[in-house]
Amino acid sequence: MFTKKWAAATAAVVGALLLSSCGTSSSGGSGSTNGGASGGGAITLGFAQVGAESGWRTANTKSIQESAKTAGIDLKFSDAQQKQENQIKAIRSYIQQKVKVIAFSPVVESGWETVLKEAKTANIPVILTDRAIDSPDKTLYKSFLGSDFVKEGQKAGQWLTKEFASATGDVNIVELQGTTGSAPANDRKKGFGDVIAADPKFKVVASQTGDFTRAKGKEVMEAFLKSQSKIDVLYAHNDDMALGAIEAIEGAGKVPGKDIKIVSIDAVHDGMQALADGKINYIVECNPLLGPQLMDLVKKVAAGQEVPARIETEETEFDQAKAKTALPQRQY
Ligand code: AHR
């Protein structure tokens, strides 16, 4: 009897700790906005965010939080700190809380079937935003809203092949990959690789993850600079890693944008500033402002309406002149 009581009490405490640990973060942590789950019939959305690893992510979080407020949706938000297990815990807590809709941006592509089946069994529709999963079971989610990451990688490759069209010798490229196993890292690598494969002079001489962060981008670029005798190009899967790498390049006494050409993805404010300053040479845009479209989808899904299986955001590319023009109006 005593043991059973203690077991129950311990389970309750552990459960509470797990739920609260899902959301401790610099981007606002977990919690509910717009008045709580029972707030006057508002749709409750549980959103499991990846983390706060980049300028892109911060803009994405802000867009989701602001749009939920505008749409009158009760948002329960958690930050997984780039850990899949935290996202799974957050999704399970949303299932327990019986939210109306769950949305999340999967840290990595694989390993979601079990928890998404639990959501399906509980009749809670799921929307994937920003990043996709690799499950063949398309009934586990209602819709995907985000970018075509393969296309983004292709655009980076196309810029590179034009930029070095007249080069006669080898063009040595180092690559800073995003988070290992994530859709943007896998797809941006593939898209870029497919395009540059058309000409054997393009050689990826080193490729490693920088986990989409500035600090890791700097650290890995420092190692590349030590291990590689000739680097012509840096391809960074996001601006933050490129910005970290710029510090490493300058620290090594080289000029970013000249001695080493840089192409990256995102087009966040700091990246665009570096492009305007000539330290980055080209940026492929990835749009983080998914909030308004997501809230629209949430309302439709909550009402039982059919929604498109895939919705892609519109994106562009920037060279230095275009970045200078766009910078004053850039929202993020
Ligand atoms: O999933 C989108 C990617 O995740 C962004 O390009 C990157 O900056 C972020 O961390």
py3Dmol code that shows the C-alpha trace and the ligand (Angstrom):
import py3Dmol

protein = """\
ATOM      1  CA  MET A   1       0.000   0.000   0.000  1.00  0.00           C
ATOM      2  CA  PHE A   2       2.738   2.410   1.122  1.00  0.00           C
ATOM      3  CA  THR A   3       4.842   1.436  -1.894  1.00  0.00           C
ATOM      4  CA  LYS A   4       1.948   1.921  -4.328  1.00  0.00           C
ATOM      5  CA  LYS A   5       1.208   5.399  -2.995  1.00  0.00           C
ATOM      6  CA  TRP A   6       4.843   6.410  -3.261  1.00  0.00           C
ATOM      7  CA  ALA A   7       5.094   4.971  -6.761  1.00  0.00           C
ATOM      8  CA  ALA A   8       2.065   7.021  -7.836  1.00  0.00           C
ATOM      9  CA  ALA A   9       3.392  10.197  -6.212  1.00  0.00           C
ATOM     10  CA  THR A  10       6.832   9.725  -7.771  1.00  0.00           C
ATOM     11  CA  ALA A  11       5.298   9.142 -11.216  1.00  0.00           C
ATOM     12  CA  ALA A  12       3.280  12.358 -10.885  1.00  0.00           C
ATOM     13  CA  VAL A  13       6.351  14.391  -9.914  1.00  0.00           C
ATOM     14  CA  VAL A  14       8.487  12.883 -12.702  1.00  0.00           C
ATOM     15  CA  GLY A  15       5.696  13.526 -15.212  1.00  0.00           C
ATOM     16  CA  ALA A  16       5.423  17.160 -14.166  1.00  0.00           C
ATOM     17  CA  LEU A  17       9.190  17.605 -14.402  1.00  0.00           C
ATOM     18  CA  LEU A  18       9.303  16.082 -17.872  1.00  0.00           C
ATOM     19  CA  LEU A  19       6.593  18.410 -19.152  1.00  0.00           C
ATOM     20  CA  SER A  20       8.204  21.515 -17.752  1.00  0.00           C
ATOM     21  CA  SER A  21      11.662  20.496 -19.016  1.00  0.00           C
ATOM     22  CA  CYS A  22      10.345  20.383 -22.581  1.00  0.00           C
ATOM     23  CA  GLY A  23      10.177  24.092 -22.769  1.00  0.00           C
ATOM     24  CA  THR A  24      12.978  25.754 -20.858  1.00  0.00           C
ATOM     25  CA  SER A  25      14.499  28.046 -23.428  1.00  0.00           C
ATOM     26  CA  SER A  26      15.684  31.469 -24.334  1.00  0.00           C
ATOM     27  CA  SER A  27      12.925  31.870 -26.896  1.00  0.00           C
ATOM     28  CA  GLY A  28      10.128  31.891 -24.388  1.00  0.00           C
ATOM     29  CA  GLY A  29      10.023  28.328 -23.020  1.00  0.00           C
ATOM     30  CA  SER A  30       6.805  26.382 -22.815  1.00  0.00           C
ATOM     31  CA  GLY A  31       3.529  27.852 -21.898  1.00  0.00           C
ATOM     32  CA  SER A  32       0.200  28.970 -23.070  1.00  0.00           C
ATOM     33  CA  THR A  33      -0.759  32.304 -24.593  1.00  0.00           C
ATOM     34  CA  ASN A  34      -4.148  33.830 -25.254  1.00  0.00           C
ATOM     35  CA  GLY A  35      -5.809  32.798 -22.069  1.00  0.00           C
ATOM     36  CA  GLY A  36      -5.279  29.076 -21.517  1.00  0.00           C
ATOM     37  CA  ALA A  37      -6.807  25.890 -22.852  1.00  0.00           C
ATOM     38  CA  SER A  38     -10.257  26.530 -21.547  1.00  0.00           C
ATOM     39  CA  GLY A  39     -10.340  30.132 -22.844  1.00  0.00           C
ATOM     40  CA  GLY A  40     -13.813  30.570 -24.248  1.00  0.00           C
ATOM     41  CA  GLY A  41     -13.798  27.852 -26.892  1.00  0.00           C
ATOM     42  CA  ALA A  42     -10.574  29.013 -28.579  1.00  0.00           C
ATOM     43  CA  ILE A  43      -8.756  26.391 -30.628  1.00  0.00           C
ATOM     44  CA  THR A  44      -5.839  25.026 -28.620  1.00  0.00           C
ATOM     45  CA  LEU A  45      -2.662  24.462 -30.625  1.00  0.00           C
ATOM     46  CA  GLY A  46       0.311  22.595 -29.181  1.00  0.00           C
ATOM     47  CA  PHE A  47       3.463  23.648 -31.007  1.00  0.00           C
ATOM     48  CA  ALA A  48       6.765  21.801 -30.482  1.00  0.00           C
ATOM     49  CA  GLN A  49       9.567  24.032 -31.755  1.00  0.00           C
ATOM     50  CA  VAL A  50      13.057  22.770 -32.660  1.00  0.00           C
ATOM     51  CA  GLY A  51      14.985  25.241 -30.509  1.00  0.00           C
ATOM     52  CA  ALA A  52      16.505  28.699 -30.753  1.00  0.00           C
ATOM     53  CA  GLU A  53      19.598  27.750 -32.735  1.00  0.00           C
ATOM     54  CA  SER A  54      19.562  30.480 -35.365  1.00  0.00           C
ATOM     55  CA  GLY A  55      18.241  33.875 -36.394  1.00  0.00           C
ATOM     56  CA  TRP A  56      15.868  32.005 -38.700  1.00  0.00           C
ATOM     57  CA  ARG A  57      14.430  30.038 -35.793  1.00  0.00           C
ATOM     58  CA  THR A  58      13.940  33.138 -33.654  1.00  0.00           C
ATOM     59  CA  ALA A  59      12.021  34.790 -36.499  1.00  0.00           C
ATOM     60  CA  ASN A  60       9.976  31.626 -37.007  1.00  0.00           C
ATOM     61  CA  THR A  61       9.033  31.436 -33.314  1.00  0.00           C
ATOM     62  CA  LYS A  62       8.054  35.110 -33.251  1.00  0.00           C
ATOM     63  CA  SER A  63       5.914  34.656 -36.355  1.00  0.00           C
ATOM     64  CA  ILE A  64       4.099  31.671 -34.829  1.00  0.00           C
ATOM     65  CA  GLN A  65       3.521  33.334 -31.457  1.00  0.00           C
ATOM     66  CA  GLU A  66       2.306  36.617 -32.959  1.00  0.00           C
ATOM     67  CA  SER A  67       0.084  34.942 -35.543  1.00  0.00           C
ATOM     68  CA  ALA A  68      -1.559  32.727 -32.914  1.00  0.00           C
ATOM     69  CA  LYS A  69      -2.384  35.829 -30.907  1.00  0.00           C
ATOM     70  CA  THR A  70      -3.820  37.612 -33.949  1.00  0.00           C
ATOM     71  CA  ALA A  71      -5.860  34.545 -34.932  1.00  0.00           C
ATOM     72  CA  GLY A  72      -7.204  34.088 -31.376  1.00  0.00           C
ATOM     73  CA  ILE A  73      -5.638  30.643 -31.126  1.00  0.00           C
ATOM     74  CA  ASP A  74      -4.581  29.391 -27.701  1.00  0.00           C
ATOM     75  CA  LEU A  75      -0.924  28.456 -28.291  1.00  0.00           C
ATOM     76  CA  LYS A  76       0.929  26.029 -26.077  1.00  0.00           C
ATOM     77  CA  PHE A  77       4.576  26.433 -27.069  1.00  0.00           C
ATOM     78  CA  SER A  78       7.610  24.324 -26.187  1.00  0.00           C
ATOM     79  CA  ASP A  79      11.259  24.557 -27.196  1.00  0.00           C
ATOM     80  CA  ALA A  80      13.025  21.203 -27.656  1.00  0.00           C
ATOM     81  CA  GLN A  81      16.539  22.621 -27.538  1.00  0.00           C
ATOM     82  CA  GLN A  82      17.357  20.672 -30.714  1.00  0.00           C
ATOM     83  CA  LYS A  83      16.673  17.323 -29.042  1.00  0.00           C
ATOM     84  CA  GLN A  84      14.228  14.841 -30.574  1.00  0.00           C
ATOM     85  CA  GLU A  85      13.412  13.280 -27.199  1.00  0.00           C
ATOM     86  CA  ASN A  86      12.251  16.678 -25.915  1.00  0.00           C
ATOM     87  CA  GLN A  87       9.986  17.133 -28.918  1.00  0.00           C
ATOM     88  CA  ILE A  88       8.490  13.687 -28.399  1.00  0.00           C
ATOM     89  CA  LYS A  89       7.844  14.514 -24.711  1.00  0.00           C
ATOM     90  CA  ALA A  90       6.199  17.792 -25.716  1.00  0.00           C
ATOM     91  CA  ILE A  91       3.952  16.060 -28.261  1.00  0.00           C
ATOM     92  CA  ARG A  92       2.956  13.465 -25.656  1.00  0.00           C
ATOM     93  CA  SER A  93       2.107  16.242 -23.195  1.00  0.00           C
ATOM     94  CA  TYR A  94      -0.086  17.914 -25.842  1.00  0.00           C
ATOM     95  CA  ILE A  95      -1.870  14.598 -26.396  1.00  0.00           C
ATOM     96  CA  GLN A  96      -2.438  14.278 -22.635  1.00  0.00           C
ATOM     97  CA  GLN A  97      -3.761  17.833 -22.504  1.00  0.00           C
ATOM     98  CA  LYS A  98      -6.154  16.998 -25.374  1.00  0.00           C
ATOM     99  CA  VAL A  99      -5.200  19.998 -27.498  1.00  0.00           C
ATOM    100  CA  LYS A 100      -7.236  20.435 -30.676  1.00  0.00           C
ATOM    101  CA  VAL A 101      -4.279  20.446 -33.092  1.00  0.00           C
ATOM    102  CA  ILE A 102      -0.558  19.656 -32.794  1.00  0.00           C
ATOM    103  CA  ALA A 103       2.056  21.284 -35.026  1.00  0.00           C
ATOM    104  CA  PHE A 104       5.788  20.792 -34.954  1.00  0.00           C
ATOM    105  CA  SER A 105       8.993  21.305 -36.851  1.00  0.00           C
ATOM    106  CA  PRO A 106      10.794  17.952 -36.587  1.00  0.00           C
ATOM    107  CA  VAL A 107      14.404  18.218 -35.413  1.00  0.00           C
ATOM    108  CA  VAL A 108      15.333  15.195 -37.542  1.00  0.00           C
ATOM    109  CA  GLU A 109      13.533  13.314 -40.315  1.00  0.00           C
ATOM    110  CA  SER A 110      13.185   9.840 -38.819  1.00  0.00           C
ATOM    111  CA  GLY A 111      11.779   8.231 -35.678  1.00  0.00           C
ATOM    112  CA  TRP A 112       8.334   9.833 -35.462  1.00  0.00           C
ATOM    113  CA  GLU A 113       5.922   6.961 -36.209  1.00  0.00           C
ATOM    114  CA  THR A 114       5.249   5.869 -32.621  1.00  0.00           C
ATOM    115  CA  VAL A 115       4.342   9.262 -31.205  1.00  0.00           C
ATOM    116  CA  LEU A 116       2.405  10.310 -34.301  1.00  0.00           C
ATOM    117  CA  LYS A 117       0.378   7.090 -34.124  1.00  0.00           C
ATOM    118  CA  GLU A 118      -0.443   8.037 -30.516  1.00  0.00           C
ATOM    119  CA  ALA A 119      -1.727  11.420 -31.724  1.00  0.00           C
ATOM    120  CA  LYS A 120      -3.746   9.718 -34.462  1.00  0.00           C
ATOM    121  CA  THR A 121      -5.291   7.289 -31.980  1.00  0.00           C
ATOM    122  CA  ALA A 122      -6.242  10.269 -29.797  1.00  0.00           C
ATOM    123  CA  ASN A 123      -7.851  11.898 -32.881  1.00  0.00           C
ATOM    124  CA  ILE A 124      -5.573  14.915 -32.714  1.00  0.00           C
ATOM    125  CA  PRO A 125      -4.564  16.144 -36.174  1.00  0.00           C
ATOM    126  CA  VAL A 126      -0.896  16.966 -36.737  1.00  0.00           C
ATOM    127  CA  ILE A 127       0.626  19.590 -39.040  1.00  0.00           C
ATOM    128  CA  LEU A 128       4.315  19.547 -39.966  1.00  0.00           C
ATOM    129  CA  THR A 129       5.868  22.965 -40.359  1.00  0.00           C
ATOM    130  CA  ASP A 130       9.228  23.897 -41.831  1.00  0.00           C
ATOM    131  CA  ARG A 131      10.782  20.402 -41.729  1.00  0.00           C
ATOM    132  CA  ALA A 132       9.398  17.138 -43.083  1.00  0.00           C
ATOM    133  CA  ILE A 133       9.631  13.565 -41.804  1.00  0.00           C
ATOM    134  CA  ASP A 134      10.662  10.525 -43.834  1.00  0.00           C
ATOM    135  CA  SER A 135       7.789   8.202 -42.885  1.00  0.00           C
ATOM    136  CA  PRO A 136       5.997   6.495 -45.792  1.00  0.00           C
ATOM    137  CA  ASP A 137       2.766   6.688 -43.738  1.00  0.00           C
ATOM    138  CA  LYS A 138       1.249   9.960 -44.959  1.00  0.00           C
ATOM    139  CA  THR A 139      -1.828   9.468 -42.751  1.00  0.00           C
ATOM    140  CA  LEU A 140       0.219  10.456 -39.689  1.00  0.00           C
ATOM    141  CA  TYR A 141      -0.110  14.163 -40.497  1.00  0.00           C
ATOM    142  CA  LYS A 142      -2.588  16.370 -42.338  1.00  0.00           C
ATOM    143  CA  SER A 143      -0.258  18.758 -44.090  1.00  0.00           C
ATOM    144  CA  PHE A 144       3.306  19.981 -44.506  1.00  0.00           C
ATOM    145  CA  LEU A 145       3.950  23.727 -44.631  1.00  0.00           C
ATOM    146  CA  GLY A 146       7.467  24.870 -45.484  1.00  0.00           C
ATOM    147  CA  SER A 147      10.240  25.184 -48.035  1.00  0.00           C
ATOM    148  CA  ASP A 148      11.656  23.003 -50.781  1.00  0.00           C
ATOM    149  CA  PHE A 149      15.104  22.463 -49.261  1.00  0.00           C
ATOM    150  CA  VAL A 150      16.404  20.489 -52.262  1.00  0.00           C
ATOM    151  CA  LYS A 151      15.597  23.464 -54.478  1.00  0.00           C
ATOM    152  CA  GLU A 152      17.433  25.777 -52.069  1.00  0.00           C
ATOM    153  CA  GLY A 153      20.562  23.616 -52.331  1.00  0.00           C
ATOM    154  CA  GLN A 154      20.221  23.545 -56.118  1.00  0.00           C
ATOM    155  CA  LYS A 155      20.031  27.344 -56.240  1.00  0.00           C
ATOM    156  CA  ALA A 156      23.233  27.600 -54.191  1.00  0.00           C
ATOM    157  CA  GLY A 157      24.922  25.165 -56.592  1.00  0.00           C
ATOM    158  CA  GLN A 158      23.673  27.067 -59.646  1.00  0.00           C
ATOM    159  CA  TRP A 159      25.123  30.321 -58.342  1.00  0.00           C
ATOM    160  CA  LEU A 160      28.446  28.595 -57.732  1.00  0.00           C
ATOM    161  CA  THR A 161      28.669  27.043 -61.187  1.00  0.00           C
ATOM    162  CA  LYS A 162      27.999  30.446 -62.790  1.00  0.00           C
ATOM    163  CA  GLU A 163      30.430  32.278 -60.505  1.00  0.00           C
ATOM    164  CA  PHE A 164      33.226  29.834 -61.347  1.00  0.00           C
ATOM    165  CA  ALA A 165      32.208  29.163 -64.961  1.00  0.00           C
ATOM    166  CA  SER A 166      35.546  30.376 -66.329  1.00  0.00           C
ATOM    167  CA  ALA A 167      37.746  28.744 -63.637  1.00  0.00           C
ATOM    168  CA  THR A 168      40.152  26.262 -65.169  1.00  0.00           C
ATOM    169  CA  GLY A 169      41.586  24.403 -62.151  1.00  0.00           C
ATOM    170  CA  ASP A 170      39.852  22.644 -59.281  1.00  0.00           C
ATOM    171  CA  VAL A 171      37.394  24.646 -57.185  1.00  0.00           C
ATOM    172  CA  ASN A 172      37.787  23.436 -53.614  1.00  0.00           C
ATOM    173  CA  ILE A 173      34.611  23.689 -51.555  1.00  0.00           C
ATOM    174  CA  VAL A 174      34.103  23.215 -47.832  1.00  0.00           C
ATOM    175  CA  GLU A 175      30.567  22.550 -46.615  1.00  0.00           C
ATOM    176  CA  LEU A 176      29.029  23.388 -43.251  1.00  0.00           C
ATOM    177  CA  GLN A 177      26.051  21.082 -42.907  1.00  0.00           C
ATOM    178  CA  GLY A 178      23.004  21.706 -40.769  1.00  0.00           C
ATOM    179  CA  THR A 179      21.908  19.412 -37.938  1.00  0.00           C
ATOM    180  CA  THR A 180      22.728  15.795 -38.790  1.00  0.00           C
ATOM    181  CA  GLY A 181      19.634  13.879 -39.894  1.00  0.00           C
ATOM    182  CA  SER A 182      17.483  16.998 -40.335  1.00  0.00           C
ATOM    183  CA  ALA A 183      15.526  17.536 -43.542  1.00  0.00           C
ATOM    184  CA  PRO A 184      17.262  20.831 -44.422  1.00  0.00           C
ATOM    185  CA  ALA A 185      20.734  19.310 -43.928  1.00  0.00           C
ATOM    186  CA  ASN A 186      19.916  16.222 -46.008  1.00  0.00           C
ATOM    187  CA  ASP A 187      18.099  18.082 -48.778  1.00  0.00           C
ATOM    188  CA  ARG A 188      20.405  21.093 -49.076  1.00  0.00           C
ATOM    189  CA  LYS A 189      23.382  18.756 -49.355  1.00  0.00           C
ATOM    190  CA  LYS A 190      21.643  16.736 -52.045  1.00  0.00           C
ATOM    191  CA  GLY A 191      20.413  19.688 -54.106  1.00  0.00           C
ATOM    192  CA  PHE A 192      23.821  21.351 -54.100  1.00  0.00           C
ATOM    193  CA  GLY A 193      25.674  18.082 -54.762  1.00  0.00           C
ATOM    194  CA  ASP A 194      23.440  17.214 -57.734  1.00  0.00           C
ATOM    195  CA  VAL A 195      24.129  20.547 -59.442  1.00  0.00           C
ATOM    196  CA  ILE A 196      27.897  20.709 -58.930  1.00  0.00           C
ATOM    197  CA  ALA A 197      28.296  17.055 -59.979  1.00  0.00           C
ATOM    198  CA  ALA A 198      27.867  18.209 -63.586  1.00  0.00           C
ATOM    199  CA  ASP A 199      31.440  19.541 -63.578  1.00  0.00           C
ATOM    200  CA  PRO A 200      34.277  17.525 -61.992  1.00  0.00           C
ATOM    201  CA  LYS A 201      36.304  20.653 -61.232  1.00  0.00           C
ATOM    202  CA  PHE A 202      33.967  21.278 -58.267  1.00  0.00           C
ATOM    203  CA  LYS A 203      35.321  19.303 -55.332  1.00  0.00           C
ATOM    204  CA  VAL A 204      33.815  19.180 -51.842  1.00  0.00           C
ATOM    205  CA  VAL A 205      37.073  18.716 -49.956  1.00  0.00           C
ATOM    206  CA  ALA A 206      35.548  18.765 -46.440  1.00  0.00           C
ATOM    207  CA  SER A 207      32.002  18.551 -45.131  1.00  0.00           C
ATOM    208  CA  GLN A 208      30.903  18.544 -41.507  1.00  0.00           C
ATOM    209  CA  THR A 209      27.954  19.548 -39.381  1.00  0.00           C
ATOM    210  CA  GLY A 210      27.895  22.937 -37.681  1.00  0.00           C
ATOM    211  CA  ASP A 211      24.450  22.169 -36.196  1.00  0.00           C
ATOM    212  CA  PHE A 212      22.986  25.385 -37.688  1.00  0.00           C
ATOM    213  CA  THR A 213      24.691  27.500 -34.990  1.00  0.00           C
ATOM    214  CA  ARG A 214      27.167  30.366 -35.201  1.00  0.00           C
ATOM    215  CA  ALA A 215      29.458  28.907 -32.527  1.00  0.00           C
ATOM    216  CA  LYS A 216      29.720  25.528 -34.263  1.00  0.00           C
ATOM    217  CA  GLY A 217      30.105  27.183 -37.666  1.00  0.00           C
ATOM    218  CA  LYS A 218      33.118  29.071 -36.345  1.00  0.00           C
ATOM    219  CA  GLU A 219      34.629  26.023 -34.651  1.00  0.00           C
ATOM    220  CA  VAL A 220      34.304  23.750 -37.692  1.00  0.00           C
ATOM    221  CA  MET A 221      35.569  26.420 -40.101  1.00  0.00           C
ATOM    222  CA  GLU A 222      38.644  26.903 -37.901  1.00  0.00           C
ATOM    223  CA  ALA A 223      39.320  23.172 -38.257  1.00  0.00           C
ATOM    224  CA  PHE A 224      38.764  23.312 -42.041  1.00  0.00           C
ATOM    225  CA  LEU A 225      41.226  26.200 -42.331  1.00  0.00           C
ATOM    226  CA  LYS A 226      43.849  24.165 -40.496  1.00  0.00           C
ATOM    227  CA  SER A 227      43.292  20.915 -42.387  1.00  0.00           C
ATOM    228  CA  GLN A 228      42.818  22.260 -45.940  1.00  0.00           C
ATOM    229  CA  SER A 229      45.661  23.873 -47.864  1.00  0.00           C
ATOM    230  CA  LYS A 230      43.361  25.554 -50.425  1.00  0.00           C
ATOM    231  CA  ILE A 231      39.741  26.599 -49.862  1.00  0.00           C
ATOM    232  CA  ASP A 232      37.990  28.539 -52.639  1.00  0.00           C
ATOM    233  CA  VAL A 233      34.389  28.347 -51.470  1.00  0.00           C
ATOM    234  CA  LEU A 234      32.343  27.863 -48.321  1.00  0.00           C
ATOM    235  CA  TYR A 235      28.844  26.465 -48.746  1.00  0.00           C
ATOM    236  CA  ALA A 236      26.975  26.939 -45.441  1.00  0.00           C
ATOM    237  CA  HIS A 237      23.533  25.401 -44.959  1.00  0.00           C
ATOM    238  CA  ASN A 238      22.464  28.537 -43.070  1.00  0.00           C
ATOM    239  CA  ASP A 239      23.520  32.140 -42.481  1.00  0.00           C
ATOM    240  CA  ASP A 240      24.381  31.642 -38.817  1.00  0.00           C
ATOM    241  CA  MET A 241      27.048  29.052 -39.598  1.00  0.00           C
ATOM    242  CA  ALA A 242      28.372  31.316 -42.377  1.00  0.00           C
ATOM    243  CA  LEU A 243      28.586  34.200 -39.888  1.00  0.00           C
ATOM    244  CA  GLY A 244      30.529  32.047 -37.430  1.00  0.00           C
ATOM    245  CA  ALA A 245      32.783  30.897 -40.275  1.00  0.00           C
ATOM    246  CA  ILE A 246      33.449  34.529 -41.273  1.00  0.00           C
ATOM    247  CA  GLU A 247      34.916  35.103 -37.800  1.00  0.00           C
ATOM    248  CA  ALA A 248      37.161  32.057 -38.286  1.00  0.00           C
ATOM    249  CA  ILE A 249      38.263  33.201 -41.758  1.00  0.00           C
ATOM    250  CA  GLU A 250      39.087  36.690 -40.510  1.00  0.00           C
ATOM    251  CA  GLY A 251      40.870  35.181 -37.517  1.00  0.00           C
ATOM    252  CA  ALA A 252      43.051  33.238 -39.959  1.00  0.00           C
ATOM    253  CA  GLY A 253      44.005  36.497 -41.708  1.00  0.00           C
ATOM    254  CA  LYS A 254      41.911  35.868 -44.837  1.00  0.00           C
ATOM    255  CA  VAL A 255      39.203  38.018 -46.404  1.00  0.00           C
ATOM    256  CA  PRO A 256      35.724  36.424 -46.453  1.00  0.00           C
ATOM    257  CA  GLY A 257      33.917  37.018 -49.745  1.00  0.00           C
ATOM    258  CA  LYS A 258      37.236  37.473 -51.595  1.00  0.00           C
ATOM    259  CA  ASP A 259      39.858  34.907 -50.557  1.00  0.00           C
ATOM    260  CA  ILE A 260      37.049  32.471 -49.812  1.00  0.00           C
ATOM    261  CA  LYS A 261      33.691  32.964 -51.564  1.00  0.00           C
ATOM    262  CA  ILE A 262      30.661  32.223 -49.414  1.00  0.00           C
ATOM    263  CA  VAL A 263      27.195  31.057 -50.359  1.00  0.00           C
ATOM    264  CA  SER A 264      24.603  30.386 -47.661  1.00  0.00           C
ATOM    265  CA  ILE A 265      20.881  29.887 -47.068  1.00  0.00           C
ATOM    266  CA  ASP A 266      18.218  31.793 -45.048  1.00  0.00           C
ATOM    267  CA  ALA A 267      18.603  35.570 -45.681  1.00  0.00           C
ATOM    268  CA  VAL A 268      18.176  36.657 -42.066  1.00  0.00           C
ATOM    269  CA  HIS A 269      19.112  40.235 -41.228  1.00  0.00           C
ATOM    270  CA  ASP A 270      22.706  39.577 -40.079  1.00  0.00           C
ATOM    271  CA  GLY A 271      23.364  37.392 -43.112  1.00  0.00           C
ATOM    272  CA  MET A 272      21.973  40.055 -45.429  1.00  0.00           C
ATOM    273  CA  GLN A 273      24.168  42.664 -43.728  1.00  0.00           C
ATOM    274  CA  ALA A 274      27.237  40.470 -44.322  1.00  0.00           C
ATOM    275  CA  LEU A 275      26.154  40.111 -47.960  1.00  0.00           C
ATOM    276  CA  ALA A 276      25.731  43.886 -48.303  1.00  0.00           C
ATOM    277  CA  ASP A 277      29.206  44.286 -46.757  1.00  0.00           C
ATOM    278  CA  GLY A 278      30.706  41.838 -49.287  1.00  0.00           C
ATOM    279  CA  LYS A 279      31.606  39.163 -46.713  1.00  0.00           C
ATOM    280  CA  ILE A 280      29.015  36.715 -48.073  1.00  0.00           C
ATOM    281  CA  ASN A 281      28.628  36.513 -51.866  1.00  0.00           C
ATOM    282  CA  TYR A 282      25.161  35.021 -52.325  1.00  0.00           C
ATOM    283  CA  ILE A 283      22.214  33.953 -50.167  1.00  0.00           C
ATOM    284  CA  VAL A 284      19.308  31.685 -51.048  1.00  0.00           C
ATOM    285  CA  GLU A 285      16.221  32.693 -49.099  1.00  0.00           C
ATOM    286  CA  CYS A 286      14.374  30.357 -46.721  1.00  0.00           C
ATOM    287  CA  ASN A 287      11.223  32.008 -45.400  1.00  0.00           C
ATOM    288  CA  PRO A 288      10.638  31.668 -41.615  1.00  0.00           C
ATOM    289  CA  LEU A 289       7.413  33.684 -41.504  1.00  0.00           C
ATOM    290  CA  LEU A 290       5.141  30.652 -41.499  1.00  0.00           C
ATOM    291  CA  GLY A 291       2.833  31.812 -38.687  1.00  0.00           C
ATOM    292  CA  PRO A 292      -0.103  33.284 -40.645  1.00  0.00           C
ATOM    293  CA  GLN A 293      -0.360  30.315 -43.033  1.00  0.00           C
ATOM    294  CA  LEU A 294      -0.017  27.890 -40.144  1.00  0.00           C
ATOM    295  CA  MET A 295      -2.872  29.481 -38.188  1.00  0.00           C
ATOM    296  CA  ASP A 296      -5.052  29.345 -41.282  1.00  0.00           C
ATOM    297  CA  LEU A 297      -4.286  25.635 -41.643  1.00  0.00           C
ATOM    298  CA  VAL A 298      -4.918  25.024 -37.938  1.00  0.00           C
ATOM    299  CA  LYS A 299      -8.390  26.558 -38.200  1.00  0.00           C
ATOM    300  CA  LYS A 300      -9.250  24.465 -41.258  1.00  0.00           C
ATOM    301  CA  VAL A 301      -7.937  21.236 -39.762  1.00  0.00           C
ATOM    302  CA  ALA A 302      -9.756  21.921 -36.467  1.00  0.00           C
ATOM    303  CA  ALA A 303     -12.976  22.397 -38.458  1.00  0.00           C
ATOM    304  CA  GLY A 304     -12.431  19.044 -40.172  1.00  0.00           C
ATOM    305  CA  GLN A 305     -11.845  20.624 -43.580  1.00  0.00           C
ATOM    306  CA  GLU A 306      -9.606  19.074 -46.222  1.00  0.00           C
ATOM    307  CA  VAL A 307      -6.233  20.810 -46.607  1.00  0.00           C
ATOM    308  CA  PRO A 308      -3.453  20.406 -49.200  1.00  0.00           C
ATOM    309  CA  ALA A 309      -0.938  17.689 -48.331  1.00  0.00           C
ATOM    310  CA  ARG A 310       1.957  20.041 -49.062  1.00  0.00           C
ATOM    311  CA  ILE A 311       2.169  23.826 -49.088  1.00  0.00           C
ATOM    312  CA  GLU A 312       5.452  25.393 -50.187  1.00  0.00           C
ATOM    313  CA  THR A 313       6.492  28.917 -49.317  1.00  0.00           C
ATOM    314  CA  GLU A 314       7.675  31.375 -51.948  1.00  0.00           C
ATOM    315  CA  GLU A 315      11.342  32.266 -51.802  1.00  0.00           C
ATOM    316  CA  THR A 316      13.952  34.236 -53.708  1.00  0.00           C
ATOM    317  CA  GLU A 317      17.731  34.704 -53.842  1.00  0.00           C
ATOM    318  CA  PHE A 318      19.967  37.664 -53.045  1.00  0.00           C
ATOM    319  CA  ASP A 319      23.191  39.046 -54.463  1.00  0.00           C
ATOM    320  CA  GLN A 320      24.899  42.067 -52.922  1.00  0.00           C
ATOM    321  CA  ALA A 321      22.863  44.723 -54.780  1.00  0.00           C
ATOM    322  CA  LYS A 322      19.537  43.044 -53.985  1.00  0.00           C
ATOM    323  CA  ALA A 323      20.527  42.655 -50.323  1.00  0.00           C
ATOM    324  CA  LYS A 324      21.342  46.367 -50.033  1.00  0.00           C
ATOM    325  CA  THR A 325      17.912  47.250 -51.429  1.00  0.00           C
ATOM    326  CA  ALA A 326      16.046  44.733 -49.264  1.00  0.00           C
ATOM    327  CA  LEU A 327      17.841  45.366 -45.951  1.00  0.00           C
ATOM    328  CA  PRO A 328      15.932  48.468 -44.760  1.00  0.00           C
ATOM    329  CA  GLN A 329      12.586  46.618 -45.014  1.00  0.00           C
ATOM    330  CA  ARG A 330      13.821  43.259 -43.760  1.00  0.00           C
ATOM    331  CA  GLN A 331      11.600  42.148 -40.856  1.00  0.00           C
ATOM    332  CA  TYR A 332      14.017  39.630 -39.376  1.00  0.00           C
TER     333      TYR A 332
END
"""
ligand_1 = """\
10
AHR
O 14.663 24.238 -40.922
C 15.077 25.489 -41.335
C 16.502 25.712 -40.912
O 16.614 25.557 -39.523
C 17.054 27.090 -41.180
O 17.632 27.219 -42.425
C 18.101 27.166 -40.123
O 18.639 28.439 -39.936
C 17.343 26.646 -38.986
O 18.015 26.403 -37.865
"""
view = py3Dmol.view(width=600, height=400)
view.addModel(protein, "pdb")
view.setStyle({"model": 0}, {"cartoon": {"style": "trace"}})
view.addModel(ligand_1, "xyz")
view.setStyle({"model": 1}, {"stick": {}})
view.zoomTo()
view.show()
